[in-house]
């Protein structure tokens, strides 16, 4: 059984990953019943890496970020560089932390409102791992890492596009 946390190949029936000690008990009964389920459990996140993340610095003014996100039609920006990743600022941060709170977006900076040290997933993890992480953490944007470096920001929209394409592919087979 492949651990969804570290990708270690464990002996079937193991309760905990022998590499990272992640709890595997809930995964024991996971057996794909449809081609779509098989794709979600077996396809790696690296297939969704199609565009580089947009980065800003912690001292970037919020106005500039709003303009950047609007121009690029994206829902998040990475704070820092691809290594190290300092944080993330998303459209939900604007909605819940900034808009209507009297924040002057011409003077306030990203560092004041970003989510520091966001949860990440590795590109060699199955797509199911990202779905699980997004669901349990309650986020719509998830940094994808490869060899300790940020390579992509996966959005819920990216996952929906993947599911749509995978479903049509399995229906055509």
FENLINGI-V175606 format. One record per backbone hydrogen bond with DSSP energy under -0.5 kcal/mol. CO is the residue of the C=O (numbers start at 1). NH is the residue of the N-H. E is the energy in kcal/mol with one decimal. If there is no record, write none. Layout:
co = [CO/CO]
nh = [NH/NH]
e = [E/E]
This chain:
co = [1/3/8/8/11/15/15/17/22/24/24/25/27/29/34/35/36/37/38/39/40/43/44/45/46/48/53/54/56/57/58/60/61/62/63/64/65/66/67/68/69/69/75/77/78/78/79/79/82/84/84/86/87/88/89/90/91/92/93/93/94/94/98/98/103/104/104/105/108/109/109/110/110/114/115/119/121/122/123/125/126/126/127/128/129/130/131/132/133/134/134/140/142/143/144/144/145/146/149/152/152/154/155/156/157/158/159/160/161/162/163/164/165/166/167/168/169]
nh = [10/7/3/10/14/24/25/21/17/27/28/28/30/31/38/39/40/41/42/43/128/127/47/48/49/50/55/78/80/60/111/110/65/66/67/68/69/70/71/72/73/74/91/89/56/80/86/87/150/81/86/117/79/115/77/94/95/96/97/98/98/99/101/103/105/107/108/63/62/112/113/113/114/116/88/143/145/125/46/45/129/130/131/132/133/134/135/136/137/138/139/156/154/121/151/152/123/149/146/144/154/142/159/160/161/162/163/164/165/166/167/168/169/170/171/172/173]
e = [-3.2/-2.1/-2.5/-0.9/-1.9/-3.2/-0.9/-1.6/-2.5/-1.3/-0.7/-0.7/-1.8/-1.0/-2.3/-2.3/-2.3/-2.1/-1.8/-3.0/-2.0/-2.2/-1.7/-2.3/-1.3/-1.3/-0.5/-3.0/-3.0/-1.8/-2.9/-2.3/-1.5/-2.6/-2.3/-2.4/-3.1/-2.3/-2.6/-2.6/-0.9/-2.0/-2.3/-2.4/-2.6/-0.6/-2.1/-1.5/-2.7/-1.2/-0.7/-2.1/-2.9/-3.1/-2.3/-1.6/-2.2/-3.0/-2.5/-0.8/-1.1/-3.0/-2.0/-0.9/-1.0/-1.5/-2.9/-2.6/-2.3/-1.1/-0.5/-1.7/-1.8/-0.7/-1.6/-0.7/-2.8/-1.8/-2.0/-2.6/-1.5/-0.9/-2.1/-2.6/-2.7/-3.0/-2.2/-2.8/-2.6/-1.7/-1.3/-1.8/-2.8/-2.1/-2.7/-1.2/-2.5/-1.8/-2.9/-3.1/-0.6/-2.9/-1.8/-2.4/-2.5/-2.2/-2.9/-2.4/-2.4/-3.2/-2.4/-2.1/-2.3/-2.4/-1.9/-1.7/-0.9]
